[in-house]
Amino acid sequence: MKNYRKELWFNTNKRREYINITKEVEIAINESKIKEGLVLINTMHITSSVFINDDERGLLQDFENFLEKLVPEKPYSQYQHNGYEDNADAHIKRQLMGREVVCAVTEGKLDFGPWEQIFYGEFDGKRNKRVLIKIIGE
């Protein structure tokens, strides 16, 4: 069995952003030369997320509205965690959106439905963060 590892780095301009990383994952699959297997994509930070959904601007704004309504950033004083940092909401948002996705690789391509895309969700941005891509298979 072969394996391949690659990191993607992000430093967003805003505290919260949603970035489609499907192309970067497809590039990594091509680089790996693995035709049949699995690809794990996970964030390596506790205030960001990786998830699969449709790349539709309204839907991404709906995620933002939902998360902010459910777990508002402010007032910072509402969270026990906030003291040294002001990012308790980002930790909780990550729990809701998920840490990683695992996808099938078939004939050297993501084995996806018609609208599925992979996203990096940033909830406490403006600093360097990593996403791991790990591919295993033949």
C-alpha positions, -999 to 999 in steps of 0.1 A, spaced: 0 0 0 12 35 -9 7 67 11 12 104 4 11 134 27 7 171 19 -1 202 40 -21 232 29 -14 265 47 -39 293 53 -38 327 67 -72 343 62 -79 380 60 -110 377 82 -118 360 115 -142 336 97 -140 324 61 -150 294 41 -126 283 14 -132 256 -12 -101 233 -12 -114 207 -36 -89 216 -63 -60 214 -39 -71 179 -28 -75 168 -64 -40 181 -71 -26 161 -41 -44 129 -54 -27 134 -88 7 140 -72 2 108 -51 -4 86 -82 -28 66 -60 -57 53 -81 -78 34 -55 -79 43 -19 -89 69 6 -80 105 13 -82 120 47 -84 158 49 -82 173 84 -75 206 100 -46 206 124 -61 234 145 -89 235 171 -106 266 158 -111 255 121 -130 228 103 -130 207 72 -164 197 58 -182 187 26 -211 206 10 -223 225 -20 -203 255 -31 -231 280 -33 -226 315 -19 -260 317 -3 -255 283 15 -221 294 28 -237 326 42 -265 304 57 -238 284 75 -223 317 88 -256 330 99 -266 297 116 -233 294 135 -232 330 146 -268 327 158 -261 295 177 -227 304 190 -222 342 187 -187 356 188 -196 385 212 -200 393 239 -167 376 247 -176 376 284 -203 350 279 -177 322 276 -156 308 305 -127 300 281 -123 336 271 -97 354 292 -63 350 276 -80 346 242 -113 356 228 -120 325 206 -143 303 226 -169 306 199 -144 294 173 -137 262 193 -175 254 196 -181 262 159 -154 238 149 -171 211 170 -203 217 151 -188 217 116 -163 189 121 -126 182 121 -121 161 90 -135 143 61 -126 109 45 -133 105 8 -130 76 -16 -105 78 -44 -116 58 -75 -97 57 -107 -75 85 -94 -103 109 -87 -125 119 -58 -156 97 -58 -181 124 -52 -218 132 -59 -226 160 -83 -225 189 -59 -200 178 -33 -171 200 -26 -145 201 3 -142 232 24 -119 247 49 -138 266 75 -119 292 95 -134 305 127 -105 323 143 -84 336 114 -56 360 106 -28 336 115 -11 306 99 -30 273 100 -26 240 84 -47 213 68 -34 178 64 -41 157 33 -32 120 38 -38 96 9 -35 58 12 -42 31 -14 -28 16 -45 
